[in-house]
Amino acid sequence: MKAWTRIGAVVFGAAALAAVAFGLGRYGLLGEKTVPPPKVLPQSKSIEASEKSLPAGHPVQPRHLTPKTQESRPKDPVQFAVGKRNVKALMAGEKVSWIGTSGGLIRYDMVRDKYHTYDNASGLLSNGVFSLAKMGQEIWVGTYGGGLSVLDPTKETWRNYNIPNGMGDAFVYDILRMRNGNIWIATWSGANRVINGKMGDVRQWQLFTVESTGGGLPNDWVYGLAEGANGEVWLATEGGLARYHEDKWSHWTHAEGLGAPYELVKSDMPFKNDPGKHSAHHARQKVEQGLTGVNVAYNPNYVVALEVDNAGEVWVGTWGAGLSRFDGKKWRTYTVADGLPGNHVFSLGKDPNGQIWIGTSRGLARMQNDRFVRYGAAEGLASQVVFSISFDPGGGAWVGGLGRATWFPRGIKGGG
């Protein structure tokens, strides 16, 4: 058990913050300082964010809010600091919530105000957490370079899955359990499907890549998964949106309507660093996708967030090209010009009422009567950069960002 320190807001244990920053920093968008990567991937490079490189309006210090320990929930938002690290994944519960950071996994008991951290010294293969899912009582953790780690919280034991088990890659961006029992895993080298969720049987593991699908999967870097109304699987990739249904693949790119044209958004592009200058992969991708004339953080085919609403429509967050919505036939794209807080959409979430929430580089938003209601520091948001959103069944919400997480015990209020 780690020692914890509280300074105004809750500060999670310093030992949990030792891992390298990831997310935005990986593409050189925040700051210019290069730091060593995790030992498991010595060939990688990562960029650490600095306070002065944050977008305008980002609070350097969280507001001093102290969580209450009574059974009744606090009325006001509660802010948490995790150092200069991203809160990339959240899983909200009514009494216990899980916070995935680049320094490990944190279990927070909101009733007792108790914390426990899990890292690579206690069974997690990598401290960088990309995704979280709950299967029964188990907590499934997708990591940065460490594959998939599964925690049994009742026994405090871990089991791990990686490339030898059949996984496409050690970088796990999303995990999805389908209604039919199949489990899908999004990686940087394609998407896995595990038939009937039989993780221990290597014969049940399948890997879908650009090559194995004949181009049906448009790109091997898969960032998100969602199940559609008819049992189809939607996949967010660096080459557009893909769908797998009844053993058939389809995909859509900017050419079919995904994302806003560069001319429409270039005047509102806060991130000037070009990913193609930091990565041979992204430099090659720019050539393949006809983006050689773009020298900022923009790619309309790069889908970083994905959600399916209760009507079956697919919502897609893009890398600088705004928010797109697809009804299966037609696309509709929204940008800052339409009231979206930022054109970089990093996360999407659906609340218990079916409302879609949008996390951007400049705050949080939801759509109401065909207009965006926006939320920021005035509503208690600790980080204007929103990487993760999660809602609990009781109406509470968590929002994660750059070095900060905010708990809204009674829901996110206000907005304008």
C-alpha positions as CSV (number, residue, x, y, z in Angstrom):
1,M,0.0,0.0,0.0
2,K,1.4,3.4,-1.0
3,A,1.7,6.4,1.3
4,W,-0.6,9.2,0.1
5,T,-0.3,12.9,0.5
6,R,-3.1,15.4,0.3
7,I,-2.4,19.0,-0.6
8,G,-5.6,20.9,-1.2
9,A,-6.9,18.5,-3.9
10,V,-6.0,14.9,-3.5
11,V,-2.6,14.0,-4.8
12,F,-2.1,10.4,-5.8
13,G,1.1,8.7,-4.5
14,A,4.3,9.9,-6.1
15,A,5.5,6.4,-6.8
16,A,2.6,5.9,-9.1
17,L,3.8,8.7,-11.4
18,A,7.2,7.3,-12.5
19,A,6.1,6.0,-15.9
20,V,6.7,8.0,-19.1
21,A,3.9,10.3,-20.3
22,F,1.8,9.1,-23.2
23,G,-1.2,10.3,-25.2
24,L,-0.7,13.8,-26.6
25,G,2.9,13.8,-25.6
26,R,3.6,10.8,-27.9
27,Y,3.0,13.0,-30.9
28,G,5.1,16.0,-29.7
29,L,2.0,18.2,-29.2
30,L,2.7,19.3,-25.7
31,G,6.2,20.5,-24.9
32,E,9.5,19.7,-26.6
33,K,11.4,17.7,-24.0
34,T,12.1,14.1,-25.0
35,V,12.2,11.6,-22.1
36,P,13.1,7.9,-22.0
37,P,10.3,5.4,-22.8
38,P,9.3,2.5,-20.7
39,K,12.0,-0.2,-20.7
40,V,9.8,-2.7,-22.6
41,L,10.0,-0.5,-25.7
42,P,13.5,1.0,-25.9
43,Q,13.1,2.0,-29.5
44,S,10.2,4.4,-28.7
45,K,10.3,8.1,-27.8
46,S,7.9,10.1,-25.8
47,I,7.3,13.8,-25.1
48,E,6.7,15.0,-21.6
49,A,4.2,17.8,-21.1
50,S,5.2,20.9,-19.2
51,E,2.8,23.3,-17.5
52,K,3.8,26.3,-19.7
53,S,3.0,24.2,-22.8
54,L,-0.7,23.7,-21.9
55,P,-3.5,25.2,-23.9
56,A,-4.6,28.6,-22.6
57,G,-7.0,28.5,-19.7
58,H,-5.7,25.2,-18.3
59,P,-5.4,25.7,-14.5
60,V,-1.9,25.2,-13.2
61,Q,-3.2,24.4,-9.7
62,P,-6.5,22.6,-8.9
63,R,-9.1,24.4,-6.8
64,H,-8.8,23.4,-3.2
65,L,-11.8,21.0,-2.8
66,T,-11.8,18.4,-0.1
67,P,-13.8,15.2,-0.6
68,K,-16.2,14.2,2.2
69,T,-16.2,10.7,3.6
70,Q,-19.8,10.5,4.6
71,E,-22.2,8.1,2.8
72,S,-24.0,11.1,1.2
73,R,-22.2,12.3,-1.8
74,P,-20.6,15.8,-1.9
75,K,-22.5,18.4,-3.8
76,D,-19.6,20.1,-5.5
77,P,-17.0,18.7,-8.0
78,V,-13.9,17.1,-6.4
79,Q,-10.6,17.6,-8.1
80,F,-7.6,15.3,-8.0
81,A,-4.0,15.9,-9.1
82,V,-1.8,13.1,-10.6
83,G,1.2,15.1,-11.5
84,K,2.2,15.8,-15.1
85,R,0.6,12.6,-16.4
86,N,-2.5,11.8,-18.4
87,V,-5.7,10.3,-17.0
88,K,-6.4,8.3,-20.1
89,A,-8.9,5.8,-18.7
90,L,-11.7,6.0,-16.2
91,M,-14.3,3.5,-14.9
92,A,-16.9,5.1,-12.6
93,G,-18.7,3.2,-9.9
94,E,-21.3,4.3,-7.3
95,K,-18.9,3.5,-4.4
96,V,-15.5,2.6,-6.0
97,S,-14.0,4.1,-9.2
98,W,-10.9,3.2,-11.1
99,I,-8.5,5.7,-12.5
100,G,-6.0,4.7,-15.2
101,T,-2.9,6.9,-15.5
102,S,0.5,6.8,-17.0
103,G,1.8,5.9,-13.5
104,G,-0.4,2.9,-12.9
105,L,-4.0,2.0,-11.9
106,I,-5.7,3.7,-8.9
107,R,-8.6,2.3,-7.0
108,Y,-10.6,5.0,-5.2
109,D,-13.2,4.2,-2.6
110,M,-15.3,7.4,-2.6
111,V,-17.2,6.4,0.6
112,R,-14.2,5.8,2.8
113,D,-11.9,8.2,0.9
114,K,-9.3,5.5,0.5
115,Y,-6.8,4.9,-2.3
116,H,-4.8,2.0,-3.5
117,T,-2.4,2.0,-6.5
118,Y,-1.4,-0.9,-8.7
119,D,1.8,-0.7,-10.8
120,N,4.4,-2.9,-12.4
121,A,5.7,-3.8,-8.9
122,S,2.4,-5.4,-8.0
123,G,1.5,-7.4,-11.1
124,L,0.6,-4.8,-13.7
125,L,3.0,-5.4,-16.7
126,S,3.1,-1.7,-17.7
127,N,2.4,1.5,-15.7
128,G,0.9,3.2,-18.7
129,V,-2.9,2.5,-18.7
130,F,-4.8,3.1,-21.9
131,S,-8.2,1.4,-21.3
132,L,-10.3,-0.1,-18.6
133,A,-13.2,-2.6,-18.7
134,K,-15.1,-4.6,-16.1
135,M,-15.9,-8.3,-16.8
136,G,-17.9,-9.7,-13.9
137,Q,-15.9,-8.7,-10.8
138,E,-12.6,-8.5,-12.7
139,I,-10.9,-5.3,-13.8
140,W,-9.4,-5.5,-17.3
141,V,-6.5,-3.1,-18.0
142,G,-5.2,-2.3,-21.4
143,T,-1.6,-1.0,-21.2
144,Y,1.1,0.8,-23.0
145,G,3.6,-1.9,-24.0
146,G,2.5,-4.4,-21.4
147,G,-0.4,-6.1,-23.1
148,L,-3.6,-6.8,-21.2
149,S,-3.6,-7.3,-17.4
150,V,-6.6,-8.6,-15.5
151,L,-7.1,-8.0,-11.8
152,D,-9.2,-10.1,-9.5
153,P,-9.9,-7.5,-6.8
154,T,-11.2,-10.1,-4.3
155,K,-8.0,-12.0,-4.3
156,E,-5.6,-9.2,-5.3
157,T,-4.2,-11.4,-8.1
158,W,-3.3,-10.6,-11.7
159,R,-3.2,-12.6,-14.9
160,N,-1.7,-11.2,-18.1
161,Y,-2.1,-11.7,-21.8
162,N,0.4,-10.6,-24.5
163,I,1.7,-11.4,-27.9
164,P,2.5,-15.1,-27.1
165,N,-1.2,-15.6,-26.3
166,G,-2.2,-14.4,-29.7
167,M,-2.5,-10.6,-29.1
168,G,-1.7,-8.4,-32.1
169,D,0.5,-6.0,-30.1
170,A,1.5,-5.2,-26.6
171,F,-0.2,-1.8,-26.8
172,V,-3.9,-2.2,-25.9
173,Y,-6.1,0.7,-26.6
174,D,-9.6,-0.6,-26.0
175,I,-11.5,-3.7,-24.8
176,L,-15.0,-4.7,-25.7
177,R,-17.2,-7.6,-24.6
178,M,-20.0,-8.2,-27.1
179,R,-23.5,-9.3,-26.2
180,N,-22.7,-12.6,-27.8
181,G,-19.8,-13.2,-25.5
182,N,-17.0,-12.5,-27.9
183,I,-14.2,-10.2,-26.7
184,W,-12.5,-7.7,-29.0
185,I,-9.2,-6.0,-28.2
186,A,-7.9,-3.0,-30.0
187,T,-4.1,-2.8,-30.5
188,W,-1.5,-0.9,-32.6
189,S,-1.2,-4.0,-34.8
190,G,-4.8,-4.8,-35.6
191,A,-7.8,-6.0,-33.7
192,N,-8.2,-9.3,-31.9
193,R,-11.4,-11.2,-31.5
194,V,-11.6,-14.0,-28.9
195,I,-14.5,-16.3,-29.6
196,N,-16.9,-16.7,-26.6
197,G,-14.3,-14.9,-24.5
198,K,-12.2,-18.0,-24.0
199,M,-9.0,-16.1,-23.3
200,G,-7.1,-19.2,-22.2
201,D,-7.6,-21.1,-25.4
202,V,-5.2,-19.8,-28.1
203,R,-7.4,-21.5,-30.8
204,Q,-10.1,-19.0,-30.1
205,W,-7.9,-16.0,-30.8
206,Q,-8.2,-14.3,-34.2
207,L,-6.3,-11.3,-35.4
208,F,-7.7,-8.9,-38.0
209,T,-5.2,-6.7,-39.9
210,V,-5.1,-4.7,-43.1
211,E,-3.4,-7.6,-44.7
212,S,-5.7,-10.4,-43.4
213,T,-8.8,-8.5,-44.2
214,G,-7.7,-7.4,-47.7
215,G,-7.9,-3.8,-46.7
216,G,-11.3,-4.1,-45.1
217,L,-9.7,-2.8,-41.9
218,P,-8.2,0.4,-43.3
219,N,-5.3,0.8,-40.8
220,D,-3.7,-1.5,-38.3
221,W,-3.6,1.1,-35.5
222,V,-6.9,0.6,-33.8
223,Y,-7.9,3.0,-31.0
224,G,-11.5,2.3,-30.2
225,L,-14.3,-0.3,-30.3
226,A,-18.0,-0.1,-30.0
227,E,-20.9,-2.5,-30.5
228,G,-23.7,-1.4,-32.8
229,A,-27.5,-1.9,-32.5
230,N,-27.4,-5.0,-34.8
231,G,-24.4,-6.7,-33.2
232,E,-21.9,-5.1,-35.6
233,V,-18.4,-4.0,-34.3
234,W,-17.3,-0.5,-35.1
235,L,-13.5,0.2,-35.0
236,A,-11.7,3.6,-34.7
237,T,-8.4,3.5,-36.7
238,E,-5.8,5.9,-38.0
239,G,-7.2,5.3,-41.4
240,G,-10.8,6.0,-40.8
241,L,-13.9,4.2,-39.3
242,A,-14.4,0.5,-39.9
243,R,-17.3,-1.9,-39.4
244,Y,-17.3,-5.7,-39.1
245,H,-20.7,-7.4,-39.5
246,E,-21.6,-10.9,-40.5
247,D,-18.1,-11.6,-41.6
248,K,-17.9,-8.6,-43.9
249,W,-15.8,-5.4,-43.6
250,S,-16.7,-1.9,-44.6
251,H,-14.9,1.4,-43.9
252,W,-15.2,5.1,-44.4
253,T,-12.6,7.9,-44.7
254,H,-12.5,11.6,-45.2
255,A,-13.3,11.0,-48.9
256,E,-16.7,9.7,-47.9
257,G,-17.4,12.5,-45.4
258,L,-15.5,11.7,-42.2
259,G,-14.0,14.8,-40.6
260,A,-13.9,18.5,-41.7
261,P,-11.7,19.7,-44.5
262,Y,-8.4,21.4,-43.5
263,E,-9.5,24.7,-45.0
264,L,-12.4,24.8,-42.6
265,V,-10.4,24.2,-39.4
266,K,-6.9,25.5,-40.2
267,S,-7.5,28.9,-38.5
268,D,-8.3,27.1,-35.2
269,M,-5.4,24.7,-34.8
270,P,-3.9,25.1,-31.3
271,F,-1.3,22.3,-31.8
272,K,1.3,23.3,-34.3
273,N,3.7,20.4,-34.0
274,D,3.5,18.0,-37.0
275,P,3.3,14.3,-36.0
276,G,5.1,13.4,-39.2
277,K,8.2,15.0,-37.9
278,H,8.3,12.8,-34.9
279,S,7.5,9.5,-36.4
280,A,8.3,7.6,-39.6
281,H,5.0,5.9,-39.4
282,H,3.1,9.2,-39.4
283,A,5.3,10.7,-42.1
284,R,4.5,7.7,-44.4
285,Q,0.8,7.9,-43.5
286,K,0.7,11.6,-44.5
287,V,1.9,10.6,-48.0
288,E,-0.5,7.7,-48.3
289,Q,-3.5,9.9,-47.2
290,G,-2.6,13.0,-49.3
291,L,-1.7,15.2,-46.4
292,T,1.9,16.2,-47.3
293,G,0.9,19.9,-47.4
294,V,-0.4,19.9,-43.8
295,N,2.3,20.7,-41.2
296,V,0.2,20.8,-38.1
297,A,-1.7,18.3,-35.9
298,Y,-4.5,17.5,-38.4
299,N,-5.7,14.3,-39.9
300,P,-9.4,13.8,-40.7
301,N,-9.0,10.0,-41.1
302,Y,-7.4,9.6,-37.7
303,V,-10.3,8.5,-35.4
304,V,-9.3,8.7,-31.7
305,A,-12.7,8.4,-30.0
306,L,-15.8,6.4,-30.8
307,E,-19.3,5.9,-29.3
308,V,-22.6,4.5,-30.6
309,D,-25.8,6.2,-29.3
310,N,-29.1,4.6,-28.4
311,A,-30.4,5.3,-31.9
312,G,-27.6,3.4,-33.4
313,E,-25.8,6.4,-34.8
314,V,-22.0,6.4,-34.6
315,W,-20.1,9.4,-33.1
316,V,-16.5,9.8,-34.1
317,G,-13.8,12.1,-32.6
318,T,-11.1,13.1,-35.0
319,W,-7.5,14.5,-34.8
320,G,-8.2,18.2,-35.5
321,A,-11.1,17.7,-37.9
322,G,-13.9,18.0,-35.4
323,L,-16.7,15.6,-34.4
324,S,-18.5,13.5,-37.0
325,R,-21.8,11.6,-36.7
326,F,-22.8,8.8,-39.1
327,D,-26.3,7.3,-39.4
328,G,-25.1,4.5,-41.7
329,K,-25.7,6.5,-44.9
330,K,-24.8,10.1,-44.3
331,W,-22.1,12.0,-42.4
332,R,-22.5,15.2,-40.4
333,T,-19.5,17.0,-39.0
334,Y,-19.3,19.6,-36.3
335,T,-16.4,22.0,-35.6
336,V,-15.5,25.0,-33.5
337,A,-17.5,27.0,-36.0
338,D,-20.6,25.1,-34.8
339,G,-19.9,25.6,-31.1
340,L,-17.7,22.6,-30.4
341,P,-15.1,23.6,-27.8
342,G,-12.1,22.2,-29.8
343,N,-11.5,20.5,-33.1
344,H,-9.4,17.8,-31.5
345,V,-11.9,15.3,-30.0
346,F,-10.1,12.9,-27.6
347,S,-12.9,11.1,-25.9
348,L,-16.6,10.4,-26.1
349,G,-18.9,9.0,-23.4
350,K,-22.6,8.0,-23.1
351,D,-24.4,8.8,-19.8
352,P,-27.2,6.6,-18.3
353,N,-29.8,8.6,-20.2
354,G,-28.1,8.0,-23.5
355,Q,-26.7,11.5,-23.8
356,I,-23.4,11.7,-25.7
357,W,-20.6,13.8,-24.1
358,I,-17.6,15.1,-26.0
359,G,-14.1,15.6,-24.6
360,T,-11.9,18.0,-26.5
361,S,-8.6,19.8,-26.3
362,R,-10.6,22.8,-24.9
363,G,-13.1,21.3,-22.5
364,L,-16.2,19.2,-22.4
365,A,-19.5,19.5,-24.3
366,R,-22.8,17.8,-25.0
367,M,-25.4,18.4,-27.6
368,Q,-28.8,19.8,-26.7
369,N,-31.4,20.8,-29.2
370,D,-28.8,20.8,-32.0
371,R,-26.4,23.1,-30.1
372,F,-23.4,22.4,-27.9
373,V,-23.6,23.1,-24.2
374,R,-20.0,23.6,-23.0
375,Y,-18.3,22.9,-19.7
376,G,-15.0,24.2,-18.4
377,A,-13.2,25.5,-15.3
378,A,-16.3,27.5,-14.2
379,E,-18.2,24.2,-13.9
380,G,-15.4,22.6,-11.9
381,L,-13.4,20.9,-14.7
382,A,-9.8,20.5,-13.5
383,S,-8.3,19.9,-16.9
384,Q,-9.4,21.6,-20.1
385,V,-7.8,18.8,-22.1
386,V,-10.3,15.9,-21.7
387,F,-8.9,12.4,-22.4
388,S,-11.6,10.3,-20.6
389,I,-15.2,10.4,-19.5
390,S,-17.1,7.8,-17.4
391,F,-20.5,7.8,-15.8
392,D,-21.8,5.7,-12.9
393,P,-25.4,4.3,-12.6
394,G,-26.2,6.7,-9.8
395,G,-25.8,9.8,-11.9
396,G,-22.2,10.8,-11.0
397,A,-19.4,11.4,-13.5
398,W,-15.6,11.4,-13.8
399,V,-13.6,13.4,-16.3
400,G,-9.9,12.8,-16.8
401,G,-7.3,15.0,-18.4
402,L,-3.8,16.2,-18.4
403,G,-2.5,15.7,-14.8
404,R,-6.0,16.0,-13.3
405,A,-9.3,14.2,-12.8
406,T,-12.6,15.6,-11.7
407,W,-15.3,13.7,-9.9
408,F,-18.8,15.2,-10.3
409,P,-20.6,13.3,-7.5
410,R,-24.1,14.4,-8.5
411,G,-23.6,14.8,-12.2
412,I,-22.1,17.6,-14.4
413,K,-24.1,20.8,-13.8
414,G,-24.3,24.2,-15.5
415,G,-22.7,24.8,-18.8
416,G,-23.1,27.4,-21.4
